[in-house]
Each structure stands twice: as C-alpha cells, then as structure tokens.
Amino acid sequence: MIKKGISFVFEIHLMRILIFHNLLWSQYKSVVFEKVADICNKNNDELLVLETTITESGREDLVNFDLDNYPYKFPVKLISTQPLQSISSWKVAYSWVKAIFQFKPDVINFTGYAEAAALPTLLLCKLLGIKTVMTIESVRNQSEHQNVLIYTIKSAIKSAIFKLTNAYFSYGLNSNQFLFRAGVAKNKILSFLNSFDKVKFKEQILLNTNHSKENIKPYLLYVGRLSEEKNLFGLLDLMKELPYQLKMAGNGPLFKELASKIHVEKITNVDLLGTVAWNELANLYQHATCLVLVSKAETWGMVANEAQELGKPVICTEACGCANDLVIDGFNGLVISKLDDLQERNRIKDFLKDYPNRAGNLQQNSIKNSKIFDVDKLAQEMYQGFRTLTMN
C-alpha cells in the first residue's frame, strides 16, 4: 500500500518537456538545454529536444567545429540533416505531431512562431490539453515596414498563435514590449533573460606569450552574419570617418559586395576576416576596444553578451534587442537611434575619443552587467516556468 502511494506521488510530479528548436549547431541554446536537462534529471522529469536540422544554408562551414567540440549532453533528435531552407513545413509538422504522440509531453516549448507548422500544432495541443510556451526573440523593429497585405496576414496568424499559447519566454525588455503590443498579458511572460556558455567561451582564450596585448594595435570589432539587416555598408561608410581599424568576423551573402566596396573606395582601415570559428572568437574580443553592432533589425545580438563577458563595451543601435537591456547607454556602452544620423555618428566619435579616459569604468560595468545574464539562472527560470504551467 505504501509503495503504491509513493508510486502515485511520483507519477503526479513527473513532468515531460518537449522543446521544438530549429538548429542543433547553436552553441547559445545548447548550453541552456544542457542545464535544463540537468535540472530535469535531479527532479525525475523527462526532456526531449527535437531539432529541425543541424544548420542553415551558408553556415555549413561551422558545423564540423560545433559537432566535434560540443558533444550534446541533453536528449536530442534530428528531423533532418539538410540545410534549414531545404526542409518543408509538411515534414516539420509531421515530425512534431509524431513526437507529441510518442513522447506524450505535458508541456511544449516552441522556439518562435515563424514556422508554418506552429499554428496547426498549437491547435492540436489545445485539443490534447498540452500546455505551451513560446520563446520570443522578436522586437518592435522587425514587425514593421512591411507590405500592408503581408503585414495584415502575418498579424492575423500571429494573433491566432498568441491566443493559443499559454505562456512565453522573452529575450529581454524589447521582446517584452513586442509582446505587450501584441496584447499579451504581463503575467504570461515567465522569463525575460538571455545567456550563453560563458565557461566554454572563456576557455577559448589562448595565452600566447609571443603576442602580448602591448604588441597588438587597438581595433573595433564586428562579429556576425554579413547580411542586409546588419547595416554593414553604413558601417563601412562610418569607418571612412574614423581613425580606427575595424575587424569584421563573419560570412554571408554580402561578403563579395563588401569586399568590392572596400577595394573600390580604398577603405584601408577595415579587415574582412571571413568565417571565424567560435573557439577563436574569444581571442578576437580580448584585444578589441569595443564591439560595434549597428543593425537595422536584430532579435537580440548574442555577440554583445560575449563582448560584455570579457569587459568590452558595445556600440549598438536601438534596433538590437540587447539595447537598453544588456547594453545600457553611458553605463557599459553606447546606444544610438540610427547610424545615418549625423548627430548619432558624432556621438560614436565622441564615445571613442573619450574611451581611454573611461576604459576602466566601462570594463567594470560591462562585467558587472554580464553577471546578471547567467545561463544557470536562465535554465532555472525556464524550468520553473514549465513547472508552474503543468501544476495549473
């Protein structure tokens, strides 16, 4: 009789968590999933992460590094190994539904709402009584300036998705504002935090005695995809006005055009580095003066977390999700409205000119603020969010 009672209690408290995620190679999310898996193991709960694929088109050169150096320590299944853009929504929908009936989750975490399979799967969850959590990366800047018809259709679908979703994990204050504008109640936001694997990141710093910091000239740093929304042509134009060197780490569809602009316009203070593996980035950050992120649209900008963890201030636009959240204007960096404004470009020049006098404070404040964005704290908040939903 006693054994039956213990078994009954155990069954009540057992929680099954299913996470739908798109890219396995993302080192930012994998460490979070690992931490959540650890918490689940301690509480006799079960976790399964269903990944759509390994990576997306154009980033295949990063896959070998990631798979070799980041053995995943959480239960994971792959839907496909093709680039993300090659996988049909029908295949994703079928795989999601199959996982739901096989795994029998109590709660499902959808990583975003852009996937076409999201709406029908949410309807199924509603019918089956499965609780749902949506991770939101979007910010206000990304939902505007679209064709009216497309915007109206997307808004209607988004509204339906949000009505079916029980709760949300937000990427920060700007994502919160996005949710509020969509009519989401504040008490439905269970977490608004973002983080990455700080331990593994810092382990990548190489102690090379042949190249001390004194022998390296200071430089500005850009890290990210070379794509239209990053406003990189504007950044190159800015560099023509600055007496500093800029190193650009990353690849993407604009690589050749950027290289051509640098060559034709003889912009001698910009170095296009191409793809830089994640295990080499820490060294790049370590010797930089600051990170520059002048995107026209940016869900968050995890590179800002990396820079801040090493005490580097960040210059970013308000379009970045991390602006006025991780990066606080005048405290640990500079937040500008837009790059093509003369007054704002002058603010950048003044910030860099005054940097030597403020370097110590900026570094301390960057490290101090980085501590708030802790991966263990994020994992705990996510787990407690799952637990709260399933207990109701």
The 8 nearest C-alpha neighbors of each residue, nearest first, counted from 0:
[[1, 3, 2, 4, 5, 6, 7, 8],
 [2, 0, 4, 3, 5, 6, 7, 8],
 [3, 1, 5, 4, 0, 6, 7, 8],
 [2, 4, 6, 0, 1, 5, 7, 8],
 [5, 3, 7, 1, 2, 6, 8, 0],
 [6, 4, 2, 8, 7, 3, 9, 1],
 [5, 7, 3, 9, 4, 8, 2, 10],
 [6, 8, 4, 10, 5, 9, 3, 11],
 [9, 7, 11, 5, 10, 6, 4, 12],
 [10, 8, 6, 12, 7, 11, 13, 5],
 [9, 11, 7, 13, 8, 12, 6, 14],
 [12, 10, 8, 9, 13, 7, 14, 6],
 [11, 13, 9, 10, 14, 8, 44, 43],
 [12, 14, 44, 10, 11, 9, 43, 15],
 [15, 13, 44, 45, 12, 105, 16, 389],
 [14, 16, 104, 45, 105, 46, 44, 17],
 [17, 15, 46, 106, 104, 107, 45, 105],
 [16, 18, 107, 47, 104, 48, 46, 108],
 [19, 17, 108, 48, 107, 49, 20, 109],
 [18, 20, 49, 109, 110, 108, 48, 50],
 [21, 19, 50, 110, 49, 18, 22, 51],
 [20, 22, 51, 50, 52, 23, 19, 110],
 [23, 21, 53, 54, 52, 24, 50, 25],
 [22, 24, 53, 25, 50, 52, 54, 21],
 [23, 25, 53, 22, 54, 65, 26, 62],
 [26, 24, 27, 23, 28, 22, 29, 65],
 [25, 27, 29, 28, 24, 30, 196, 195],
 [28, 26, 195, 25, 29, 30, 196, 194],
 [27, 29, 31, 30, 26, 25, 32, 195],
 [30, 28, 32, 26, 31, 27, 33, 25],
 [29, 31, 33, 32, 28, 196, 27, 34],
 [32, 30, 34, 28, 33, 29, 378, 35],
 [31, 33, 35, 29, 30, 34, 36, 28],
 [34, 32, 30, 36, 73, 31, 35, 72],
 [33, 35, 37, 31, 36, 32, 378, 30],
 [34, 36, 32, 38, 378, 37, 33, 39],
 [35, 37, 39, 33, 34, 38, 73, 32],
 [38, 36, 34, 40, 35, 39, 33, 41],
 [37, 39, 35, 41, 36, 40, 42, 34],
 [38, 40, 44, 36, 42, 37, 41, 43],
 [39, 41, 43, 37, 42, 38, 44, 36],
 [42, 40, 38, 39, 43, 37, 44, 36],
 [41, 43, 39, 40, 44, 38, 13, 12],
 [44, 42, 40, 41, 39, 13, 45, 14],
 [45, 43, 39, 14, 13, 42, 15, 40],
 [46, 44, 15, 39, 16, 14, 43, 47],
 [47, 45, 16, 15, 17, 36, 74, 48],
 [46, 48, 17, 74, 75, 18, 49, 16],
 [49, 47, 18, 75, 17, 19, 74, 50],
 [48, 50, 76, 19, 75, 18, 77, 20],
 [51, 49, 20, 77, 21, 52, 23, 76],
 [50, 52, 21, 78, 77, 79, 22, 20],
 [53, 51, 79, 80, 22, 50, 77, 54],
 [54, 52, 23, 22, 24, 80, 55, 51],
 [55, 53, 22, 82, 52, 24, 83, 59],
 [56, 54, 82, 83, 58, 57, 84, 59],
 [55, 57, 82, 58, 84, 83, 59, 54],
 [58, 56, 59, 55, 251, 60, 252, 250],
 [59, 57, 60, 56, 61, 55, 54, 62],
 [58, 60, 61, 62, 57, 54, 56, 55],
 [59, 61, 58, 62, 63, 57, 274, 64],
 [62, 60, 59, 64, 58, 63, 65, 276],
 [61, 63, 65, 59, 64, 60, 66, 24],
 [64, 62, 66, 65, 61, 67, 60, 59],
 [65, 63, 67, 62, 61, 66, 68, 276],
 [64, 66, 62, 68, 63, 69, 67, 24],
 [65, 67, 63, 69, 64, 68, 62, 70],
 [68, 66, 64, 65, 69, 63, 70, 62],
 [67, 69, 65, 66, 64, 70, 63, 278],
 [68, 70, 65, 66, 71, 67, 26, 64],
 [71, 69, 68, 66, 72, 67, 65, 73],
 [70, 72, 73, 69, 29, 33, 75, 74],
 [73, 71, 33, 70, 74, 36, 32, 29],
 [72, 74, 33, 36, 71, 75, 32, 47],
 [75, 73, 47, 48, 46, 72, 76, 36],
 [74, 76, 48, 47, 49, 73, 77, 50],
 [75, 77, 49, 50, 48, 78, 74, 47],
 [78, 76, 50, 79, 52, 51, 49, 75],
 [77, 79, 51, 52, 50, 76, 94, 49],
 [80, 78, 52, 77, 81, 51, 86, 53],
 [79, 81, 52, 53, 82, 78, 77, 54],
 [80, 82, 79, 83, 85, 52, 86, 53],
 [83, 81, 55, 56, 85, 84, 54, 80],
 [84, 82, 55, 85, 86, 52, 54, 81],
 [83, 85, 82, 86, 55, 56, 87, 81],
 [86, 84, 83, 82, 81, 87, 56, 55],
 [85, 87, 83, 84, 88, 81, 90, 82],
 [88, 86, 89, 90, 85, 91, 84, 92],
 [87, 89, 91, 90, 115, 92, 116, 86],
 [90, 88, 92, 87, 91, 93, 116, 86],
 [89, 91, 93, 87, 88, 92, 94, 86],
 [90, 92, 88, 94, 89, 93, 95, 87],
 [93, 91, 116, 89, 95, 94, 90, 88],
 [92, 94, 90, 96, 91, 95, 97, 89],
 [95, 93, 97, 91, 92, 96, 98, 90],
 [96, 94, 92, 98, 97, 93, 91, 99],
 [95, 97, 99, 93, 98, 94, 92, 100],
 [96, 98, 94, 100, 99, 95, 93, 101],
 [99, 97, 101, 95, 96, 100, 102, 94],
 [98, 100, 96, 103, 97, 102, 101, 95],
 [101, 99, 103, 97, 98, 102, 96, 104],
 [100, 102, 98, 99, 103, 97, 96, 104],
 [101, 103, 99, 98, 104, 100, 17, 15],
 [104, 102, 99, 100, 101, 105, 15, 98],
 [105, 103, 15, 106, 16, 102, 17, 99],
 [104, 106, 15, 129, 14, 16, 130, 389],
 [105, 107, 130, 16, 104, 131, 129, 17],
 [108, 106, 17, 131, 18, 16, 132, 109],
 [107, 109, 18, 132, 133, 131, 19, 110],
 [110, 108, 133, 19, 111, 132, 134, 18],
 [111, 109, 134, 20, 133, 19, 108, 112],
 [112, 110, 134, 135, 109, 113, 133, 136],
 [111, 113, 114, 117, 110, 109, 133, 160],
 [114, 112, 111, 115, 117, 116, 157, 110],
 [113, 115, 116, 117, 112, 88, 111, 118],
 [116, 114, 117, 88, 113, 118, 112, 92],
 [115, 117, 92, 114, 118, 119, 88, 120],
 [116, 118, 120, 115, 114, 119, 112, 121],
 [117, 119, 121, 120, 160, 116, 122, 115],
 [120, 118, 122, 121, 117, 116, 123, 92],
 [121, 119, 123, 117, 122, 118, 116, 124],
 [120, 122, 124, 118, 123, 119, 117, 125],
 [123, 121, 119, 125, 120, 124, 118, 126],
 [122, 124, 120, 126, 121, 125, 127, 119],
 [125, 123, 129, 121, 127, 126, 122, 128],
 [124, 126, 122, 128, 123, 127, 121, 129],
 [125, 127, 123, 124, 128, 122, 129, 121],
 [128, 126, 124, 125, 129, 123, 122, 130],
 [129, 127, 125, 126, 124, 130, 105, 123],
 [128, 130, 124, 105, 127, 106, 125, 131],
 [131, 129, 106, 165, 105, 107, 128, 388],
 [132, 130, 107, 165, 106, 164, 108, 129],
 [133, 131, 108, 166, 167, 165, 107, 109],
 [132, 134, 167, 109, 108, 110, 111, 168],
 [135, 133, 168, 110, 111, 167, 169, 109],
 [134, 136, 169, 111, 137, 133, 168, 170],
 [137, 135, 298, 170, 174, 169, 138, 134],
 [138, 136, 298, 174, 135, 141, 177, 139],
 [139, 137, 174, 177, 173, 140, 141, 298],
 [138, 140, 177, 141, 142, 137, 173, 143],
 [141, 139, 138, 142, 143, 318, 296, 295],
 [142, 140, 139, 143, 138, 296, 137, 297],
 [143, 141, 140, 139, 144, 138, 145, 137],
 [142, 144, 145, 141, 140, 139, 150, 146],
 [145, 143, 146, 142, 141, 140, 150, 147],
 [146, 144, 143, 150, 147, 149, 142, 148],
 [145, 147, 149, 148, 150, 144, 151, 143],
 [148, 146, 150, 149, 151, 145, 144, 152],
 [149, 147, 151, 150, 146, 152, 145, 153],
 [150, 148, 152, 146, 151, 147, 153, 145],
 [149, 151, 147, 153, 148, 152, 145, 146],
 [152, 150, 154, 148, 149, 153, 147, 155],
 [153, 151, 155, 149, 154, 150, 148, 156],
 [152, 154, 150, 156, 155, 151, 157, 149],
 [153, 155, 157, 151, 152, 156, 150, 158],
 [156, 154, 158, 152, 157, 153, 151, 159],
 [157, 155, 159, 153, 158, 154, 160, 152],
 [156, 158, 154, 160, 159, 155, 153, 161],
 [157, 159, 155, 161, 156, 160, 154, 162],
 [160, 158, 156, 162, 157, 161, 155, 163],
 [161, 159, 157, 163, 158, 162, 118, 156],
 [160, 162, 164, 158, 163, 159, 157, 183],
 [163, 161, 159, 160, 164, 158, 165, 183],
 [162, 164, 160, 161, 121, 159, 165, 122],
 [165, 163, 161, 131, 162, 166, 132, 160],
 [164, 166, 131, 132, 130, 163, 187, 167],
 [167, 165, 187, 132, 164, 188, 133, 131],
 [168, 166, 133, 188, 132, 134, 189, 187],
 [167, 169, 134, 190, 189, 188, 191, 133],
 [168, 170, 191, 135, 171, 174, 190, 134],
 [171, 169, 191, 136, 192, 193, 174, 135],
 [170, 172, 191, 174, 192, 169, 173, 175],
 [171, 173, 175, 174, 324, 176, 191, 170],
 [174, 172, 176, 175, 138, 320, 171, 177],
 [173, 175, 138, 177, 176, 171, 172, 170],
 [176, 174, 172, 178, 173, 177, 179, 171],
 [175, 177, 179, 173, 174, 178, 180, 172],
 [176, 178, 174, 180, 139, 175, 138, 179],
 [179, 177, 181, 175, 183, 176, 180, 174],
 [180, 178, 176, 182, 183, 181, 177, 175],
 [179, 181, 177, 178, 182, 176, 183, 139],
 [182, 180, 178, 179, 183, 177, 158, 161],
 [181, 183, 179, 180, 184, 178, 158, 161],
 [184, 182, 179, 178, 181, 185, 187, 180],
 [185, 183, 186, 187, 182, 179, 188, 178],
 [184, 186, 187, 188, 183, 179, 175, 178],
 [187, 185, 188, 184, 189, 166, 183, 167],
 [186, 188, 166, 185, 184, 189, 167, 183],
 [189, 187, 167, 186, 185, 190, 166, 168],
 [188, 190, 384, 168, 167, 187, 166, 191],
 [191, 189, 168, 188, 169, 380, 192, 381],
 [192, 190, 169, 171, 170, 168, 172, 189],
 [191, 193, 170, 171, 190, 377, 372, 169],
 [194, 192, 170, 372, 377, 171, 191, 195],
 [193, 195, 374, 372, 373, 192, 304, 377],
 [196, 194, 27, 197, 374, 30, 28, 193],
 [197, 195, 198, 199, 30, 200, 27, 374],
 [196, 198, 200, 199, 195, 201, 308, 305],
 [199, 197, 200, 201, 196, 202, 195, 203],
 [200, 198, 202, 201, 197, 196, 203, 278],
 [199, 201, 197, 198, 202, 203, 196, 281],
 [202, 200, 203, 198, 199, 204, 197, 281],
 [201, 203, 199, 200, 204, 198, 205, 281],
 [204, 202, 201, 278, 200, 281, 205, 279],
 [205, 203, 282, 281, 202, 201, 206, 279],
 [204, 206, 207, 203, 282, 202, 281, 279],
 [205, 207, 208, 204, 211, 210, 209, 282],
 [208, 206, 209, 210, 205, 211, 204, 212],
 [207, 209, 210, 211, 206, 205, 212, 214],
 [208, 210, 207, 211, 206, 214, 212, 213],
 [211, 209, 208, 207, 214, 212, 215, 213],
 [210, 212, 213, 214, 208, 209, 207, 215],
 [211, 213, 215, 214, 210, 286, 216, 285],
 [214, 212, 211, 215, 216, 210, 217, 286],
 [215, 213, 212, 211, 210, 216, 209, 217],
 [216, 214, 212, 213, 217, 211, 286, 210],
 [215, 217, 218, 214, 213, 212, 286, 244],
 [218, 216, 288, 287, 215, 286, 219, 244],
 [217, 219, 244, 287, 245, 288, 243, 220],
 [220, 218, 245, 289, 288, 287, 244, 290],
 [219, 221, 290, 246, 245, 291, 247, 287],
 [220, 222, 247, 291, 290, 248, 246, 292],
 [223, 221, 248, 249, 247, 220, 302, 224],
 [224, 222, 249, 225, 248, 221, 250, 302],
 [223, 225, 249, 251, 250, 226, 222, 229],
 [226, 224, 251, 250, 253, 254, 252, 249],
 [225, 227, 253, 224, 229, 228, 251, 252],
 [226, 228, 229, 230, 225, 231, 253, 252],
 [227, 229, 295, 230, 296, 294, 226, 297],
 [228, 230, 294, 227, 231, 226, 295, 293],
 [231, 229, 294, 233, 228, 232, 227, 295],
 [230, 232, 234, 233, 229, 235, 227, 225],
 [233, 231, 235, 234, 230, 236, 257, 260],
 [234, 232, 236, 231, 235, 230, 237, 338],
 [233, 235, 231, 237, 232, 236, 238, 230],
 [236, 234, 238, 232, 237, 233, 231, 239],
 [237, 235, 233, 239, 234, 238, 232, 240],
 [236, 238, 234, 235, 239, 240, 233, 241],
 [237, 239, 241, 235, 240, 236, 234, 268],
 [238, 240, 237, 236, 241, 266, 235, 268],
 [241, 239, 238, 237, 242, 236, 348, 243],
 [240, 242, 238, 243, 239, 237, 348, 244],
 [243, 241, 240, 244, 238, 268, 239, 348],
 [244, 242, 241, 218, 245, 268, 219, 238],
 [243, 245, 268, 218, 269, 219, 246, 242],
 [246, 244, 219, 269, 218, 220, 268, 270],
 [247, 245, 270, 220, 269, 221, 219, 271],
 [246, 248, 221, 271, 272, 222, 220, 270],
 [249, 247, 222, 272, 273, 275, 221, 274],
 [250, 248, 274, 273, 223, 224, 222, 275],
 [249, 251, 273, 274, 225, 224, 254, 248],
 [250, 252, 225, 224, 253, 254, 226, 57],
 [253, 251, 254, 226, 225, 250, 255, 57],
 [254, 252, 256, 225, 251, 226, 255, 257],
 [253, 255, 257, 256, 252, 251, 258, 250],
 [256, 254, 258, 257, 253, 259, 252, 260],
 [257, 255, 259, 253, 258, 254, 260, 252],
 [256, 258, 260, 254, 259, 255, 253, 261],
 [259, 257, 255, 261, 256, 260, 254, 262],
 [258, 260, 256, 262, 257, 261, 263, 255],
 [261, 259, 257, 263, 262, 258, 264, 256],
 [260, 262, 266, 258, 259, 264, 265, 263],
 [261, 263, 265, 259, 260, 264, 258, 266],
 [264, 262, 260, 265, 261, 259, 266, 258],
 [263, 265, 261, 266, 262, 260, 259, 267],
 [266, 264, 262, 263, 261, 267, 260, 268],
 [265, 267, 261, 264, 268, 269, 239, 262],
 [266, 268, 265, 269, 261, 270, 262, 244],
 [267, 269, 244, 266, 245, 243, 270, 238],
 [270, 268, 245, 267, 244, 246, 266, 271],
 [271, 269, 246, 272, 247, 245, 268, 244],
 [272, 270, 247, 273, 246, 269, 248, 258],
 [273, 271, 248, 247, 270, 274, 246, 249],
 [272, 274, 249, 250, 248, 271, 275, 247],
 [275, 273, 249, 250, 248, 276, 272, 60],
 [274, 276, 248, 249, 273, 277, 279, 280],
 [277, 275, 278, 279, 274, 61, 280, 64],
 [276, 278, 280, 279, 275, 281, 200, 64],
 [277, 279, 203, 276, 280, 281, 200, 204],
 [280, 278, 277, 276, 281, 282, 203, 275],
 [279, 281, 283, 277, 282, 278, 284, 276],
 [280, 282, 284, 283, 204, 279, 285, 203],
 [283, 281, 285, 204, 280, 284, 279, 205],
 [282, 284, 280, 281, 285, 286, 287, 279],
 [285, 283, 281, 287, 282, 286, 306, 280],
 [284, 286, 282, 283, 287, 281, 309, 204],
 [285, 287, 284, 283, 212, 288, 282, 217],
 [288, 286, 284, 218, 289, 219, 285, 217],
 [287, 289, 219, 218, 217, 286, 311, 290],
 [288, 290, 312, 311, 219, 287, 313, 220],
 [289, 291, 313, 220, 221, 219, 314, 312],
 [290, 292, 314, 221, 220, 313, 315, 293],
 [291, 293, 315, 294, 314, 221, 290, 316],
 [292, 294, 316, 315, 230, 291, 229, 295],
 [295, 293, 229, 230, 296, 228, 292, 297],
 [294, 296, 228, 318, 229, 230, 293, 297],
 [295, 297, 318, 294, 228, 141, 140, 319],
 [298, 296, 319, 299, 320, 318, 294, 300],
 [299, 297, 320, 136, 137, 138, 319, 300],
 [298, 300, 320, 321, 297, 319, 301, 136],
 [299, 301, 302, 303, 297, 321, 319, 298],
 [302, 300, 303, 304, 299, 305, 194, 195],
 [301, 303, 305, 300, 304, 306, 222, 223],
 [302, 304, 306, 301, 305, 300, 307, 313],
 [305, 303, 301, 307, 302, 306, 308, 369],
 [304, 306, 302, 308, 303, 307, 301, 309],
 [305, 307, 311, 303, 309, 308, 304, 284],
 [306, 308, 310, 365, 311, 304, 309, 305],
 [307, 309, 305, 306, 366, 310, 369, 304],
 [310, 308, 307, 306, 311, 285, 366, 305],
 [311, 309, 362, 307, 365, 366, 308, 306],
 [310, 312, 307, 306, 289, 309, 362, 365],
 [313, 311, 332, 289, 331, 361, 307, 365],
 [314, 312, 332, 290, 289, 291, 315, 333],
 [313, 315, 333, 291, 332, 334, 292, 290],
 [316, 314, 292, 334, 293, 291, 313, 335],
 [315, 317, 335, 293, 318, 334, 336, 319],
 [316, 318, 336, 319, 322, 335, 334, 315],
 [319, 317, 296, 316, 295, 140, 297, 294],
 [320, 318, 297, 317, 321, 322, 299, 316],
 [319, 321, 299, 298, 322, 173, 297, 138],
 [320, 322, 299, 325, 324, 319, 326, 300],
 [323, 321, 326, 324, 319, 320, 317, 325],
 [324, 322, 327, 326, 325, 321, 328, 334],
 [325, 323, 322, 321, 326, 327, 172, 171],
 [324, 326, 321, 327, 323, 322, 368, 369],
 [327, 325, 322, 323, 324, 332, 321, 331],
 [328, 326, 323, 330, 331, 332, 324, 325],
 [327, 329, 333, 334, 332, 330, 326, 323],
 [328, 330, 332, 333, 331, 327, 334, 361],
 [331, 329, 327, 328, 332, 364, 361, 326],
 [332, 330, 361, 365, 364, 312, 327, 329],
 [333, 331, 312, 313, 328, 329, 314, 330],
 [332, 334, 328, 314, 329, 313, 315, 335],
 [335, 333, 328, 315, 316, 314, 317, 322],
 [336, 334, 316, 337, 343, 317, 315, 333],
 [335, 337, 317, 316, 334, 338, 343, 318],
 [338, 336, 335, 339, 316, 340, 343, 317],
 [337, 339, 340, 344, 343, 293, 233, 336],
 [340, 338, 337, 341, 233, 344, 343, 342],
 [339, 341, 343, 338, 342, 337, 344, 336],
 [342, 340, 344, 343, 345, 339, 338, 346],
 [341, 343, 345, 344, 340, 346, 339, 347],
 [344, 342, 346, 345, 340, 341, 335, 338],
 [343, 345, 347, 341, 346, 342, 338, 340],
 [346, 344, 348, 342, 343, 347, 349, 341],
 [345, 347, 343, 349, 344, 348, 350, 342],
 [348, 346, 350, 344, 345, 349, 351, 343],
 [347, 349, 345, 351, 346, 350, 352, 344],
 [350, 348, 352, 346, 347, 351, 353, 345],
 [351, 349, 347, 353, 348, 352, 354, 346],
 [350, 352, 354, 348, 353, 349, 347, 355],
 [353, 351, 349, 350, 354, 348, 355, 347],
 [352, 354, 350, 351, 356, 355, 349, 357],
 [353, 355, 351, 357, 356, 358, 352, 350],
 [356, 354, 358, 357, 353, 352, 351, 359],
 [357, 355, 354, 353, 358, 359, 352, 360],
 [358, 356, 354, 355, 360, 359, 361, 353],
 [357, 359, 361, 355, 354, 360, 356, 362],
 [360, 358, 362, 361, 357, 363, 356, 355],
 [361, 359, 363, 362, 357, 358, 364, 331],
 [362, 360, 331, 364, 358, 359, 363, 365],
 [361, 363, 310, 365, 359, 360, 364, 311],
 [364, 362, 360, 366, 365, 361, 367, 359],
 [363, 365, 367, 361, 331, 362, 366, 360],
 [366, 364, 307, 310, 331, 362, 368, 367],
 [365, 367, 369, 310, 363, 308, 364, 368],
 [368, 366, 364, 365, 369, 370, 363, 371],
 [367, 369, 365, 370, 366, 371, 364, 325],
 [368, 370, 366, 371, 372, 367, 308, 307],
 [371, 369, 368, 372, 367, 373, 366, 308],
 [370, 372, 369, 368, 373, 367, 376, 325],
 [373, 371, 370, 194, 369, 193, 192, 374],
 [372, 374, 376, 375, 371, 194, 370, 377],
 [373, 375, 377, 194, 376, 195, 378, 31],
 [376, 374, 378, 377, 373, 379, 34, 31],
 [375, 377, 379, 373, 374, 378, 380, 372],
 [378, 376, 374, 380, 375, 379, 192, 381],
 [379, 377, 381, 375, 35, 380, 376, 34],
 [378, 380, 382, 376, 381, 377, 383, 375],
 [381, 379, 377, 383, 378, 382, 190, 384],
 [382, 380, 384, 378, 379, 383, 377, 385],
 [381, 383, 385, 379, 384, 380, 378, 386],
 [382, 384, 386, 380, 385, 381, 387, 379],
 [383, 385, 381, 387, 382, 386, 189, 380],
 [386, 384, 382, 388, 383, 387, 389, 381],
 [385, 387, 383, 389, 384, 388, 390, 382],
 [388, 386, 384, 390, 385, 389, 383, 391],
 [389, 387, 385, 391, 386, 390, 384, 130],
 [388, 390, 386, 391, 387, 385, 105, 106],
 [389, 391, 387, 388, 386, 385, 12, 11],
 [390, 388, 389, 387, 386, 130, 385, 165]]
